[in-house]
Amino acid sequence: MPGSSPYRGGTSGAEGRLVSFELVRAPRRSELASLRREWEETKPRLAGEHDMDTELRATWLAALLAAAYAGDPLRERAVLATALEGVTRAAYRARLCARLARAAAHATAFDLAAEWLALAPTDSGDAEADADVALARAMLDHARGDRAAARARLGAKPCSALGALLLADSLEAEGELASAAQVWRAATRAHGNACVEALGSRFDLASRTRRRLPRAALGTAAFLSAVASGVAWFLSTQ
């Protein structure tokens, strides 16, 4: 399974740091039962009085299950929205709102995406979480066809794999295929073939570049086991 605990070493410990991870594949069917069981056990705790460890676990489990439910918008939204209802920490709310907005933008539910973004904290105190929200805003701009606004948010060298794919997709639309391929290759070097290919497939980004580049360069074996999930969830506890 993609980790039995969100913490490095299995517990929160003195450091209180999460393992950084990219969801380059959805949980396997054999793993889903365990994740769902943990989620069902966590939901009642989240609904009552709880600590930040419970919020962390809820956010983490919702992210994993949403990755498994990619392609099923109702289930994906349900698990993320349920976590959002009980989570109070700004950084976790930002992560969840960003993921909800991204999914809505991809489904062309632009008003809904904007509503999720309106719920996101403007300054969560976590640079990675705030970057996730900014990326979701860029994705909404891009989905609406406002590529100039999206590229202004992304900058010339996006740090995230999804940001790089949005840029490559925009370059494709403008006929700059060589530049799009260059952005793609840089993203695969930084984030790995499987992650980039999976995200490209999940959000249907840079499709011409994906077809043009040699399959070997995309990591066929990794691609076959990869399912898109979203941007890296680099979470940290308080």
PyMOL commands that set and color helices and strands:
alter all, ss='L'
color gray80, all
select helices_A, chain A and resi 8-10+29-47+52-68+73-86+90-106+110-119+127-144+147-154+161-173+177-191+193-203+207-212+215-218+220-225
alter helices_A, ss='H'
color red, helices_A
deselect
rebuild
show_as cartoon
